[in-house]
Structure formats: structure tokens, C-alpha cells
Amino acid sequence: MEKEKAMDERFSNRIEEGLESLARRIEKSQSALERGGLERQVGRLLERNSRAAGCYCISLSEGIYILRSNIHDWTEEELWKTYVQLSEAEAGFRIQKSELCIRPIWHHKQDRIKAHILICFLAYALWKTLEQWQSRAGLGDSPRTILTELSRIHSADIVLPLADGSKRELRLRCVVRPDREQARLLQHLGVTLPQRLRPPALAKM
């Protein structure tokens, strides 16, 4: 009996040590861990120490997110909306570097710094406008997919010689007709492409 009791205690200690190690990993993790992966780790731990597994009832419970503020007259909704603005600002910086490919540039002159900031602001404003536009059209919230699809729509110059013997040309810049998928996307967005980008103009050779 003493020998069996000692074996049970040894397996029980292994389970508790494994659970403590898993708890420390969860506590130190900088990002949320997948629940399914954690459950599989617990299952393997109990399987390796099955002799004492019946003594434990283990469950994973999700924690809560707490926001703390020194402003006491805000409602819970106002506090949450303000906090979300912070995450949106952080996402904006990521979009500048990844999606818009506008990384910080080491300018040394004040006017160049202001110009770069203005370009970044306008680019992000257009990006968010397209995102809301896309969301209202029921097309998700990833402007990159729309930009990639519409980037395949090009314009072409049609050049025709005039018949008056002046060696002048009539130049028409026309938009290529979109394919079926592009036309469907433009319809959802409520966009009508112009047939020409500028009025017909006469150009000299």
C-alpha cells in the first residue's frame, strides 16, 4: 500500500508541476493563446500521468479585460469607445507601413517633414474612407482586396490621324472595359467608370 501511495503521489506531483508550468506560460504570454492548444496540452499531461488523472477535474476558464481610467464621469460605453480609438490609431501606424508602404523617412527640413506627414494623413484618410465604403456595400473590411482587383483596370490612348493633311492627331484616352468580376464589384460600390478620362484634344506631332 505504501508503495502504491508513493507512486500515486509521484504522478500527482507531475500533474501539478505541469499545470504550474502551463500557468506560468499563460501569464507571461504577450498574446492570447489558442484555447484548443491549451486543452490538448492538459490532455497529454493527464495521459502521461493517467494513474493520478482521476483525482483531478481541470477546466480552462477565460479571463476578463479590465479598463482603468482616472476620468470618473464617463460611462462604460464612452470609456470603451475611447480605448478602441487607441487600438485604431495603432492599427493606423501598421497600415502606413504595410498596406500603404509609407514607412518613416528621415527628413531633416521642416517643410519636408510636414509634407510627409500630410501625405501619410491623406493616404490613411482615403484608406479609411474606402474601408467604410466597402463595409456599407457588404464587401467586408479589407480595402487591399478592392485595390488589388481594381488595379487591373487601365486606360489606353487611341491616336487617330486627322484627314485634313495637317499631320495632326486626335488623341483619346479611354478606360478599358472592366471584366465581369470587376463590373460586379463596381456595381456593389455604386461606382460608374467614365469612358474617357479627359475631353478629346488635338495634339501636334
MDTraj code that builds the backbone (N, CA, C; nanometers):
import mdtraj as md
import numpy as np

residues = "MET GLU LYS GLU LYS ALA MET ASP GLU ARG PHE SER ASN ARG ILE GLU GLU GLY LEU GLU SER LEU ALA ARG ARG ILE GLU LYS SER GLN SER ALA LEU GLU ARG GLY GLY LEU GLU ARG GLN VAL GLY ARG LEU LEU GLU ARG ASN SER ARG ALA ALA GLY CYS TYR CYS ILE SER LEU SER GLU GLY ILE TYR ILE LEU ARG SER ASN ILE HIS ASP TRP THR GLU GLU GLU LEU TRP LYS THR TYR VAL GLN LEU SER GLU ALA GLU ALA GLY PHE ARG ILE GLN LYS SER GLU LEU CYS ILE ARG PRO ILE TRP HIS HIS LYS GLN ASP ARG ILE LYS ALA HIS ILE LEU ILE CYS PHE LEU ALA TYR ALA LEU TRP LYS THR LEU GLU GLN TRP GLN SER ARG ALA GLY LEU GLY ASP SER PRO ARG THR ILE LEU THR GLU LEU SER ARG ILE HIS SER ALA ASP ILE VAL LEU PRO LEU ALA ASP GLY SER LYS ARG GLU LEU ARG LEU ARG CYS VAL VAL ARG PRO ASP ARG GLU GLN ALA ARG LEU LEU GLN HIS LEU GLY VAL THR LEU PRO GLN ARG LEU ARG PRO PRO ALA LEU ALA LYS MET".split()
xyz = np.array([
    [0.0821, -0.1208, 0.0000],
    [0.0000, 0.0000, 0.0000],
    [0.0859, 0.1263, 0.0000],
    [0.1911, 0.1250, 0.0796],
    [0.2769, 0.2426, 0.0853],
    [0.3434, 0.2693, -0.0490],
    [0.3800, 0.1589, -0.1173],
    [0.4443, 0.1740, -0.2473],
    [0.3487, 0.2339, -0.3488],
    [0.2234, 0.1861, -0.3504],
    [0.1232, 0.2392, -0.4427],
    [0.0907, 0.3845, -0.4098],
    [0.0859, 0.4161, -0.2814],
    [0.0591, 0.5544, -0.2415],
    [0.1705, 0.6469, -0.2871],
    [0.2940, 0.6006, -0.2788],
    [0.4074, 0.6815, -0.3225],
    [0.4043, 0.7038, -0.4735],
    [0.3630, 0.6012, -0.5482],
    [0.3527, 0.6137, -0.6935],
    [0.2433, 0.7135, -0.7301],
    [0.1308, 0.7044, -0.6596],
    [0.0212, 0.7986, -0.6861],
    [0.0661, 0.9423, -0.6590],
    [0.1394, 0.9609, -0.5500],
    [0.1878, 1.0954, -0.5165],
    [0.2856, 1.1456, -0.6215],
    [0.3697, 1.0563, -0.6744],
    [0.4665, 1.0972, -0.7760],
    [0.3960, 1.1434, -0.9033],
    [0.2950, 1.0681, -0.9477],
    [0.2200, 1.1083, -1.0665],
    [0.1390, 1.2355, -1.0408],
    [0.0872, 1.2473, -0.9191],
    [0.0113, 1.3672, -0.8836],
    [0.1011, 1.4903, -0.8848],
    [0.2228, 1.4752, -0.8344],
    [0.3173, 1.5873, -0.8354],
    [0.3531, 1.6290, -0.9775],
    [0.3665, 1.5298, -1.0663],
    [0.3971, 1.5615, -1.2056],
    [0.2844, 1.6420, -1.2696],
    [0.1609, 1.6039, -1.2384],
    [0.0474, 1.6782, -1.2934],
    [0.0472, 1.8217, -1.2427],
    [0.0683, 1.8386, -1.1139],
    [0.0658, 1.9729, -1.0565],
    [0.1815, 2.0577, -1.1088],
    [0.2988, 1.9968, -1.1250],
    [0.4120, 2.0712, -1.1809],
    [0.3847, 2.1124, -1.3247],
    [0.3230, 2.0216, -1.4015],
    [0.2890, 2.0546, -1.5400],
    [0.1873, 2.1671, -1.5478],
    [0.0875, 2.1647, -1.4577],
    [-0.0134, 2.2700, -1.4568],
    [0.0468, 2.4038, -1.4153],
    [0.1392, 2.4015, -1.3192],
    [0.2052, 2.5258, -1.2775],
    [0.2896, 2.5827, -1.3913],
    [0.3597, 2.4944, -1.4640],
    [0.4396, 2.5399, -1.5785],
    [0.3503, 2.6006, -1.6862],
    [0.2356, 2.5373, -1.7119],
    [0.1423, 2.5897, -1.8113],
    [0.0851, 2.7236, -1.7668],
    [0.0567, 2.7378, -1.6370],
    [0.0042, 2.8644, -1.5839],
    [0.1055, 2.9766, -1.5995],
    [0.2341, 2.9465, -1.5747],
    [0.3371, 3.0492, -1.5922],
    [0.3492, 3.0897, -1.7383],
    [0.3373, 2.9949, -1.8290],
    [0.3436, 3.0262, -1.9718],
    [0.2285, 3.1166, -2.0132],
    [0.1081, 3.0873, -1.9640],
    [-0.0085, 3.1696, -1.9969],
    [0.0097, 3.3109, -1.9424],
    [0.0627, 3.3202, -1.8204],
    [0.0800, 3.4511, -1.7566],
    [0.1818, 3.5369, -1.8301],
    [0.2896, 3.4759, -1.8817],
    [0.3957, 3.5508, -1.9474],
    [0.3687, 3.5773, -2.0947],
    [0.2695, 3.5099, -2.1510],
    [0.2423, 3.5240, -2.2943],
    [0.1977, 3.6665, -2.3262],
    [0.2544, 3.7241, -2.4329],
    [0.2198, 3.8594, -2.4744],
    [0.0965, 3.8624, -2.5631],
    [0.0519, 3.7477, -2.6115],
    [-0.0662, 3.7389, -2.6971],
    [-0.1565, 3.6273, -2.6471],
    [-0.2802, 3.6321, -2.6896],
    [-0.3774, 3.5318, -2.6463],
    [-0.3405, 3.3946, -2.7030],
    [-0.3433, 3.2938, -2.6179],
    [-0.3121, 3.1580, -2.6601],
    [-0.4382, 3.0868, -2.7049],
    [-0.4235, 2.9970, -2.8000],
    [-0.5390, 2.9248, -2.8528],
    [-0.5924, 2.8281, -2.7472],
    [-0.7227, 2.8351, -2.7244],
    [-0.7832, 2.7507, -2.6212],
    [-0.7665, 2.6025, -2.6547],
    [-0.7859, 2.5682, -2.7826],
    [-0.7742, 2.4286, -2.8218],
    [-0.6363, 2.3723, -2.7955],
    [-0.5314, 2.4512, -2.8225],
    [-0.3953, 2.4066, -2.7975],
    [-0.3689, 2.3834, -2.6496],
    [-0.4211, 2.4719, -2.5653],
    [-0.4033, 2.4548, -2.4212],
    [-0.4751, 2.3303, -2.3717],
    [-0.5941, 2.3054, -2.4237],
    [-0.6692, 2.1865, -2.3823],
    [-0.5953, 2.0590, -2.4228],
    [-0.5308, 2.0603, -2.5405],
    [-0.4558, 1.9417, -2.5831],
    [-0.3349, 1.9186, -2.4931],
    [-0.2704, 2.0273, -2.4492],
    [-0.1561, 2.0123, -2.3585],
    [-0.1997, 1.9523, -2.2253],
    [-0.3140, 1.9981, -2.1743],
    [-0.3654, 1.9420, -2.0492],
    [-0.3990, 1.7946, -2.0678],
    [-0.4583, 1.7623, -2.1840],
    [-0.4936, 1.6227, -2.2106],
    [-0.3706, 1.5325, -2.2161],
    [-0.2643, 1.5795, -2.2803],
    [-0.1420, 1.4999, -2.2861],
    [-0.0791, 1.4839, -2.1480],
    [-0.0874, 1.5887, -2.0661],
    [-0.0327, 1.5821, -1.9306],
    [-0.1060, 1.4763, -1.8487],
    [-0.2365, 1.4735, -1.8581],
    [-0.3146, 1.3732, -1.7841],
    [-0.2913, 1.2335, -1.8393],
    [-0.2718, 1.2241, -1.9707],
    [-0.2485, 1.0934, -2.0318],
    [-0.1150, 1.0339, -1.9861],
    [-0.0127, 1.1188, -1.9776],
    [0.1178, 1.0690, -1.9344],
    [0.1179, 1.0286, -1.7866],
    [0.0254, 1.0850, -1.7117],
    [0.0168, 1.0558, -1.5683],
    [-0.1231, 1.0047, -1.5351],
    [-0.1664, 0.9072, -1.6130],
    [-0.3042, 0.8587, -1.6024],
    [-0.3343, 0.7955, -1.4671],
    [-0.2317, 0.7487, -1.3971],
    [-0.2543, 0.6829, -1.2679],
    [-0.3198, 0.7775, -1.1683],
    [-0.2855, 0.9091, -1.1772],
    [-0.3420, 1.0072, -1.0842],
    [-0.4405, 1.1019, -1.1521],
    [-0.4656, 1.0820, -1.2829],
    [-0.5516, 1.1745, -1.3565],
    [-0.6934, 1.1786, -1.3020],
    [-0.7421, 1.0644, -1.2485],
    [-0.8784, 1.0614, -1.1978],
    [-0.9004, 1.1473, -1.0754],
    [-0.7927, 1.1916, -1.0139],
    [-0.8055, 1.2755, -0.8938],
    [-0.8251, 1.4234, -0.9280],
    [-0.8183, 1.4571, -1.0567],
    [-0.8236, 1.5977, -1.0966],
    [-0.9407, 1.6230, -1.1906],
    [-1.0011, 1.7379, -1.1738],
    [-1.1033, 1.7874, -1.2666],
    [-1.0568, 1.9253, -1.3122],
    [-1.0034, 1.9323, -1.4327],
    [-0.9385, 2.0536, -1.4819],
    [-1.0259, 2.1187, -1.5884],
    [-1.0452, 2.2475, -1.5771],
    [-1.1214, 2.3237, -1.6770],
    [-1.0503, 2.4554, -1.7027],
    [-1.0573, 2.5006, -1.8276],
    [-0.9970, 2.6275, -1.8666],
    [-1.1060, 2.7339, -1.8719],
    [-1.0888, 2.8383, -1.7966],
    [-1.1864, 2.9482, -1.7962],
    [-1.1185, 3.0736, -1.8475],
    [-1.1880, 3.1468, -1.9336],
    [-1.1333, 3.2688, -1.9913],
    [-1.1407, 3.3832, -1.8916],
    [-1.0410, 3.4694, -1.8990],
    [-1.0361, 3.5833, -1.8085],
    [-1.1193, 3.6999, -1.8585],
    [-1.1072, 3.8112, -1.7932],
    [-1.1814, 3.9307, -1.8304],
    [-1.0833, 4.0432, -1.8599],
    [-1.1278, 4.1389, -1.9392],
    [-1.0443, 4.2536, -1.9764],
    [-1.0909, 4.3730, -1.8942],
    [-1.0014, 4.4330, -1.8192],
    [-1.0364, 4.5436, -1.7303],
    [-0.9716, 4.6720, -1.7801],
    [-1.0527, 4.7763, -1.7942],
    [-1.0031, 4.9090, -1.8310],
    [-1.0114, 4.9987, -1.7080],
    [-0.9033, 5.0691, -1.6814],
    [-0.8976, 5.1573, -1.5658],
    [-0.8695, 5.2989, -1.6124],
    [-0.9444, 5.3956, -1.5607],
    [-0.9288, 5.5340, -1.6038],
    [-0.9405, 5.6261, -1.4838],
    [-0.8768, 5.7443, -1.4956],
    [-0.8875, 5.8449, -1.3892],
    [-1.0031, 5.9405, -1.4132],
    [-1.0789, 5.9174, -1.5217],
    [-1.1960, 6.0000, -1.5517],
    [-1.3190, 5.9284, -1.4970],
    [-1.3854, 5.9892, -1.4009],
    [-1.4922, 5.9220, -1.3284],
    [-1.6315, 5.9503, -1.3839],
    [-1.6444, 6.0519, -1.4709],
    [-1.7781, 6.0858, -1.5183],
    [-1.8101, 6.0233, -1.6546],
    [-1.7255, 5.9353, -1.7031],
    [-1.7531, 5.8649, -1.8280],
    [-1.8379, 5.7416, -1.8015],
    [-1.9236, 5.7098, -1.8968],
    [-1.9972, 5.5842, -1.8893],
    [-1.9066, 5.4716, -1.9385],
    [-1.9497, 5.3491, -1.9158],
    [-1.8710, 5.2341, -1.9616],
    [-1.8558, 5.2358, -2.1135],
    [-1.9622, 5.2758, -2.1839],
    [-1.9576, 5.2804, -2.3299],
    [-1.8594, 5.3859, -2.3788],
    [-1.8588, 5.5045, -2.3134],
    [-1.7661, 5.6104, -2.3532],
    [-1.6211, 5.5685, -2.3283],
    [-1.5970, 5.5000, -2.2179],
    [-1.4616, 5.4543, -2.1879],
    [-1.4144, 5.3528, -2.2912],
    [-1.5029, 5.2605, -2.3290],
    [-1.4652, 5.1579, -2.4263],
    [-1.4394, 5.2198, -2.5639],
    [-1.5241, 5.3125, -2.6059],
    [-1.5053, 5.3759, -2.7362],
    [-1.3730, 5.4522, -2.7408],
    [-1.3385, 5.5181, -2.6308],
    [-1.2126, 5.5911, -2.6267],
    [-1.0944, 5.4956, -2.6347],
    [-1.1051, 5.3833, -2.5662],
    [-0.9963, 5.2850, -2.5706],
    [-0.9820, 5.2256, -2.7102],
    [-1.0933, 5.1999, -2.7769],
    [-1.0897, 5.1442, -2.9120],
    [-1.0197, 5.2407, -3.0067],
    [-1.0354, 5.3716, -2.9840],
    [-0.9673, 5.4697, -3.0681],
    [-0.8155, 5.4516, -3.0595],
    [-0.7649, 5.4130, -2.9431],
    [-0.6223, 5.3883, -2.9282],
    [-0.5775, 5.2710, -3.0148],
    [-0.6550, 5.1625, -3.0116],
    [-0.6195, 5.0472, -3.0943],
    [-0.6301, 5.0805, -3.2420],
    [-0.7268, 5.1660, -3.2785],
    [-0.7393, 5.2064, -3.4181],
    [-0.6195, 5.2917, -3.4612],
    [-0.5709, 5.3768, -3.3699],
    [-0.4531, 5.4575, -3.4020],
    [-0.3307, 5.3682, -3.4222],
    [-0.3153, 5.2669, -3.3364],
    [-0.2036, 5.1735, -3.3522],
    [-0.2159, 5.0979, -3.4843],
    [-0.3390, 5.0580, -3.5188],
    [-0.3589, 4.9895, -3.6467],
    [-0.3277, 5.0822, -3.7630],
    [-0.3538, 5.2119, -3.7452],
    [-0.3236, 5.3085, -3.8500],
    [-0.1751, 5.3140, -3.8818],
    [-0.0912, 5.3102, -3.7770],
    [0.0533, 5.3099, -3.7995],
    [0.0979, 5.1840, -3.8719],
    [0.0351, 5.0696, -3.8389],
    [0.0703, 4.9456, -3.9077],
    [0.0299, 4.9516, -4.0541],
    [-0.0872, 5.0113, -4.0824],
    [-0.1333, 5.0235, -4.2210],
    [-0.0396, 5.1124, -4.3004],
    [0.0094, 5.2202, -4.2381],
    [0.1008, 5.3102, -4.3076],
    [0.2237, 5.2343, -4.3569],
    [0.2764, 5.1437, -4.2748],
    [0.3995, 5.0742, -4.3094],
    [0.3765, 4.9531, -4.3975],
    [0.2628, 4.8831, -4.3773],
    [0.2409, 4.7589, -4.4510],
    [0.1570, 4.7808, -4.5756],
    [0.0305, 4.8164, -4.5574],
    [-0.0607, 4.8259, -4.6707],
    [-0.0269, 4.9430, -4.7637],
    [-0.0010, 5.0599, -4.7049],
    [0.0257, 5.1784, -4.7861],
    [0.1726, 5.1943, -4.8220],
    [0.2584, 5.1137, -4.7597],
    [0.4029, 5.1166, -4.7901],
    [0.4634, 5.2562, -4.7719],
    [0.4171, 5.3296, -4.6703],
    [0.4719, 5.4626, -4.6408],
    [0.5468, 5.4530, -4.5087],
    [0.6695, 5.4095, -4.5149],
    [0.7495, 5.3963, -4.3940],
    [0.8099, 5.5316, -4.3541],
    [0.8445, 5.5474, -4.2268],
    [0.9058, 5.6744, -4.1840],
    [1.0326, 5.7049, -4.2626],
    [1.0486, 5.8290, -4.2998],
    [1.1647, 5.8744, -4.3753],
    [1.2365, 5.9797, -4.2906],
    [1.3680, 5.9709, -4.2887],
    [1.4458, 6.0613, -4.2040],
    [1.4659, 6.1964, -4.2743],
    [1.3623, 6.2813, -4.2663],
    [1.3734, 6.4162, -4.3213],
    [1.4478, 6.5061, -4.2228],
    [1.5159, 6.6053, -4.2769],
    [1.5903, 6.6995, -4.1927],
    [1.5370, 6.8423, -4.2038],
    [1.4499, 6.8662, -4.3009],
    [1.3948, 7.0003, -4.3178],
    [1.2480, 6.9995, -4.2765],
    [1.2073, 7.1101, -4.2124],
    [1.0739, 7.1151, -4.1547],
    [0.9651, 7.1037, -4.2604],
    [0.9845, 7.1687, -4.3753],
    [0.8806, 7.1637, -4.4775],
    [0.8649, 7.0226, -4.5331],
    [0.9749, 6.9470, -4.5424],
    [0.9669, 6.8093, -4.5905],
    [0.8992, 6.7187, -4.4874],
    [0.9257, 6.7458, -4.3606],
    [0.8592, 6.6686, -4.2553],
    [0.7083, 6.6904, -4.2609],
    [0.6671, 6.8160, -4.2738],
    [0.5243, 6.8474, -4.2810],
    [0.4608, 6.7856, -4.4058],
    [0.5332, 6.7892, -4.5162],
    [0.4799, 6.7312, -4.6400],
    [0.4612, 6.5809, -4.6260],
    [0.5562, 6.5141, -4.5629],
    [0.5456, 6.3693, -4.5442],
    [0.4291, 6.3340, -4.4528],
    [0.4123, 6.4111, -4.3454],
    [0.3004, 6.3881, -4.2543],
    [0.1680, 6.4090, -4.3268],
    [0.1601, 6.5110, -4.4110],
    [0.0371, 6.5383, -4.4857],
    [0.0040, 6.4228, -4.5799],
    [0.1054, 6.3718, -4.6491],
    [0.0823, 6.2598, -4.7411],
    [0.0339, 6.1362, -4.6652],
    [0.0962, 6.1085, -4.5507],
    [0.0545, 5.9944, -4.4696],
    [-0.0894, 6.0110, -4.4207],
    [-0.1228, 6.1335, -4.3784],
    [-0.2589, 6.1583, -4.3293],
    [-0.3621, 6.1411, -4.4404],
    [-0.3343, 6.1984, -4.5573],
    [-0.4288, 6.1865, -4.6678],
    [-0.4442, 6.0415, -4.7129],
    [-0.3324, 5.9681, -4.7176],
    [-0.3382, 5.8284, -4.7584],
    [-0.4216, 5.7466, -4.6599],
    [-0.4017, 5.7717, -4.5308],
    [-0.4785, 5.6964, -4.4304],
    [-0.6261, 5.7355, -4.4332],
    [-0.6542, 5.8643, -4.4538],
    [-0.7931, 5.9087, -4.4625],
    [-0.8651, 5.8424, -4.5805],
    [-0.7973, 5.8345, -4.6944],
    [-0.8565, 5.7679, -4.8102],
    [-0.8748, 5.6190, -4.7839],
    [-0.7780, 5.5590, -4.7159],
    [-0.7880, 5.4159, -4.6828],
    [-0.9104, 5.3889, -4.5948],
    [-0.9301, 5.4705, -4.4894],
    [-1.0443, 5.4519, -4.4001],
    [-1.1754, 5.4807, -4.4711],
    [-1.1749, 5.5782, -4.5624],
    [-1.2963, 5.6067, -4.6391],
    [-1.3344, 5.4867, -4.7248],
    [-1.2359, 5.4274, -4.7918],
    [-1.2622, 5.3092, -4.8727],
    [-1.3081, 5.1928, -4.7861],
    [-1.2521, 5.1802, -4.6667],
    [-1.2911, 5.0728, -4.5754],
    [-1.4384, 5.0861, -4.5361],
    [-1.4826, 5.2078, -4.5003],
    [-1.6224, 5.2290, -4.4643],
    [-1.7139, 5.2118, -4.5849],
    [-1.6688, 5.2583, -4.6977],
    [-1.7429, 5.2434, -4.8228],
    [-1.7635, 5.0948, -4.8528],
    [-1.6576, 5.0170, -4.8384],
    [-1.6634, 4.8740, -4.8631],
    [-1.7565, 4.8050, -4.7639],
    [-1.7487, 4.8452, -4.6376],
    [-1.8323, 4.7840, -4.5345],
    [-1.9801, 4.8102, -4.5602],
    [-2.0138, 4.9327, -4.5978],
    [-2.1544, 4.9647, -4.6267],
    [-2.2066, 4.8870, -4.7468],
    [-2.1173, 4.8539, -4.8394],
    [-2.1584, 4.7780, -4.9578],
    [-2.1647, 4.6288, -4.9301],
    [-2.1328, 4.5865, -4.8076],
    [-2.1376, 4.4456, -4.7737],
    [-2.0249, 4.3652, -4.8344],
    [-1.9076, 4.4276, -4.8541],
    [-1.7940, 4.3608, -4.9188],
    [-1.6793, 4.3359, -4.8228],
    [-1.7093, 4.3296, -4.6921],
    [-1.6041, 4.3048, -4.5947],
    [-1.5381, 4.4332, -4.5492],
    [-1.4181, 4.4213, -4.4951],
    [-1.3476, 4.5392, -4.4423],
    [-1.1987, 4.5343, -4.4755],
    [-1.1637, 4.4854, -4.5935],
    [-1.0241, 4.4784, -4.6350],
    [-1.0060, 4.5539, -4.7660],
    [-0.9744, 4.6839, -4.7583],
    [-0.9583, 4.7626, -4.8812],
    [-0.8519, 4.7085, -4.9750],
    [-0.7541, 4.6347, -4.9223],
    [-0.6477, 4.5828, -5.0077],
    [-0.7039, 4.4943, -5.1190],
    [-0.8062, 4.4130, -5.0879],
    [-0.8631, 4.3257, -5.1909],
    [-0.9265, 4.4065, -5.3028],
    [-0.9938, 4.5162, -5.2671],
    [-1.0563, 4.6008, -5.3691],
    [-0.9498, 4.6706, -5.4526],
    [-0.8476, 4.7241, -5.3872],
    [-0.7423, 4.7931, -5.4614],
    [-0.6704, 4.6982, -5.5562],
    [-0.6482, 4.5757, -5.5111],
    [-0.5809, 4.4774, -5.5968],
    [-0.6651, 4.4450, -5.7185],
    [-0.7957, 4.4295, -5.6974],
    [-0.8841, 4.3946, -5.8090],
    [-0.8987, 4.5102, -5.9070],
    [-0.9176, 4.6309, -5.8537],
    [-0.9390, 4.7456, -5.9419],
    [-0.8100, 4.7949, -6.0062],
    [-0.6943, 4.7545, -5.9525],
    [-0.5682, 4.7972, -6.0125],
    [-0.5482, 4.7374, -6.1518],
    [-0.6270, 4.6351, -6.1830],
    [-0.6148, 4.5732, -6.3152],
    [-0.6929, 4.6495, -6.4227],
    [-0.7667, 4.7531, -6.3818],
    [-0.8395, 4.8361, -6.4785],
    [-0.7471, 4.9483, -6.5245],
    [-0.7202, 4.9536, -6.6531],
    [-0.6248, 5.0507, -6.7064],
    [-0.6937, 5.1414, -6.8076],
    [-0.6206, 5.2418, -6.8459],
    [-0.6654, 5.3298, -6.9532],
    [-0.5708, 5.3144, -7.0717],
    [-0.6180, 5.3501, -7.1891],
    [-0.5371, 5.3384, -7.3102],
    [-0.5610, 5.4599, -7.3986],
    [-0.4567, 5.5033, -7.4662],
    [-0.4664, 5.6162, -7.5591],
    [-0.4936, 5.5638, -7.6998],
    [-0.5977, 5.6182, -7.7604],
    [-0.6284, 5.5879, -7.9001],
    [-0.5892, 5.7096, -7.9831],
    [-0.4971, 5.6922, -8.0738],
    [-0.4444, 5.8024, -8.1535],
    [-0.4893, 5.7836, -8.2987],
    [-0.5594, 5.8853, -8.3513],
    [-0.6099, 5.8799, -8.4881],
    [-0.5560, 6.0000, -8.5662],
    [-0.5032, 5.9789, -8.6853],
    [-0.4564, 6.0927, -8.7675],
    [-0.5757, 6.1674, -8.8264],
    [-0.5636, 6.2993, -8.8309],
    [-0.6702, 6.3799, -8.8913],
    [-0.6593, 6.3741, -9.0439],
    [-0.7733, 6.3862, -9.1071],
    [-0.7792, 6.3737, -9.2537],
    [-0.7631, 6.5072, -9.3248],
    [-0.7173, 6.6115, -9.2537],
    [-0.7041, 6.7426, -9.3170],
    [-0.5651, 6.7668, -9.3726],
    [-0.4779, 6.6625, -9.3662],
    [-0.3426, 6.6760, -9.4202],
    [-0.2499, 6.7596, -9.3349],
    [-0.2871, 6.7896, -9.2135],
    [-0.2055, 6.8755, -9.1256],
    [-0.1070, 6.7968, -9.0404],
    [-0.1067, 6.6670, -9.0515],
    [-0.0222, 6.5783, -8.9722],
    [-0.0513, 6.5870, -8.8217],
    [-0.1664, 6.6413, -8.7903],
    [-0.2073, 6.6431, -8.6505],
    [-0.2802, 6.5129, -8.6160],
    [-0.2929, 6.4860, -8.4852],
    [-0.3560, 6.3637, -8.4400],
    [-0.4676, 6.3940, -8.3401],
    [-0.5644, 6.3069, -8.3383],
    [-0.6704, 6.3122, -8.2387],
    [-0.6399, 6.2044, -8.1343],
    [-0.6181, 6.2462, -8.0122],
    [-0.5778, 6.1530, -7.9066],
    [-0.6920, 6.1392, -7.8064],
    [-0.7402, 6.0180, -7.7884],
    [-0.8486, 5.9888, -7.6949],
    [-0.7967, 5.8933, -7.5878],
    [-0.8101, 5.9317, -7.4631],
    [-0.7707, 5.8427, -7.3524],
    [-0.8956, 5.7753, -7.2985],
    [-0.9077, 5.6462, -7.3228],
    [-1.0273, 5.5704, -7.2864],
    [-0.9953, 5.4705, -7.1756],
    [-1.0968, 5.4395, -7.0979],
    [-1.0831, 5.3426, -6.9894],
    [-1.1198, 5.2048, -7.0433],
    [-1.0337, 5.1086, -7.0157],
    [-1.0601, 4.9719, -7.0608],
    [-1.1852, 4.9185, -6.9916],
    [-1.2682, 4.8496, -7.0648],
    [-1.3926, 4.7979, -7.0082],
    [-1.3607, 4.6910, -6.9041],
    [-1.4179, 4.7013, -6.7826],
    [-1.3896, 4.6024, -6.6776],
    [-1.4487, 4.4661, -6.7112],
    [-1.3864, 4.3614, -6.6576],
    [-1.4415, 4.2275, -6.6791],
    [-1.5613, 4.2054, -6.5878],
    [-1.6145, 4.0838, -6.5909],
    [-1.7393, 4.0567, -6.5181],
    [-1.7241, 4.0770, -6.3670],
    [-1.6144, 4.0232, -6.3088],
    [-1.5944, 4.0361, -6.1645],
    [-1.5719, 4.1817, -6.1244],
    [-1.4954, 4.2541, -6.2042],
    [-1.4721, 4.3950, -6.1742],
    [-1.6007, 4.4757, -6.1861],
    [-1.6812, 4.4446, -6.2881],
    [-1.8082, 4.5152, -6.3059],
    [-1.9023, 4.4899, -6.1886],
    [-1.9017, 4.3663, -6.1381],
    [-1.9863, 4.3341, -6.0227],
    [-1.9394, 4.4091, -5.8984],
    [-1.8084, 4.4174, -5.8812],
    [-1.7536, 4.4901, -5.7673],
    [-1.7879, 4.6380, -5.7751],
    [-1.7729, 4.6976, -5.8923],
    [-1.8061, 4.8390, -5.9095],
    [-1.9547, 4.8634, -5.8866],
    [-2.0382, 4.7680, -5.9257],
    [-2.1823, 4.7829, -5.9053],
    [-2.2157, 4.7838, -5.7566],
    [-2.1513, 4.6945, -5.6799],
    [-2.1746, 4.6921, -5.5354],
    [-2.1292, 4.8214, -5.4699],
    [-2.0223, 4.8788, -5.5201],
    [-1.9707, 5.0033, -5.4637],
    [-2.0471, 5.1249, -5.5135],
    [-2.1285, 5.1066, -5.6164],
    [-2.2033, 5.2181, -5.6732],
    [-2.1175, 5.3117, -5.7550],
    [-2.0152, 5.2564, -5.8199],
    [-1.9214, 5.3370, -5.8969],
    [-1.9440, 5.3121, -6.0461],
    [-1.9487, 5.4197, -6.1224],
    [-1.9589, 5.4107, -6.2676],
    [-1.8319, 5.4679, -6.3280],
    [-1.7610, 5.3860, -6.4029],
    [-1.6366, 5.4321, -6.4635],
    [-1.6662, 5.5214, -6.5835],
    [-1.5913, 5.6293, -6.6010],
    [-1.6078, 5.7126, -6.7202],
    [-1.5496, 5.6410, -6.8421],
    [-1.6042, 5.6702, -6.9565],
    [-1.5486, 5.6120, -7.0780],
    [-1.4174, 5.6796, -7.1169],
    [-1.4062, 5.8075, -7.0821],
    [-1.2845, 5.8824, -7.1117],
    [-1.2403, 5.9575, -6.9873],
    [-1.1096, 5.9756, -6.9749],
    [-1.0541, 6.0449, -6.8596],
    [-1.0405, 6.1948, -6.8824],
    [-1.0494, 6.2367, -7.0114],
    [-1.0386, 6.3805, -7.0404],
    [-1.1067, 6.4055, -7.1741],
    [-1.1483, 6.5272, -7.1979],
    [-1.2143, 6.5574, -7.3253],
    [-1.1210, 6.5332, -7.4424],
    [-1.1762, 6.5048, -7.5600],
    [-1.0911, 6.4887, -7.6790],
    [-1.0063, 6.6142, -7.7012],
    [-0.8831, 6.5916, -7.7372],
    [-0.7925, 6.7048, -7.7581],
    [-0.7103, 6.6808, -7.8812],
    [-0.6721, 6.7924, -7.9463],
    [-0.5849, 6.7863, -8.0629],
    [-0.4416, 6.8023, -8.0184],
    [-0.3535, 6.7224, -8.0706],
    [-0.2126, 6.7310, -8.0338],
    [-0.1265, 6.7406, -8.1597],
    [-0.0225, 6.8171, -8.1509],
    [0.0702, 6.8317, -8.2636],
    [0.1705, 6.7182, -8.2599],
    [0.2224, 6.6847, -8.3739],
    [0.3243, 6.5813, -8.3866],
    [0.4532, 6.6292, -8.3160],
])
top = md.Topology()
chain = top.add_chain()
for i, resn in enumerate(residues, 1):
    res = top.add_residue(resn, chain, resSeq=i)
    for name in ("N", "CA", "C"):
        top.add_atom(name, md.element.get_by_symbol(name[0]), res)
traj = md.Trajectory(xyz[None], top)
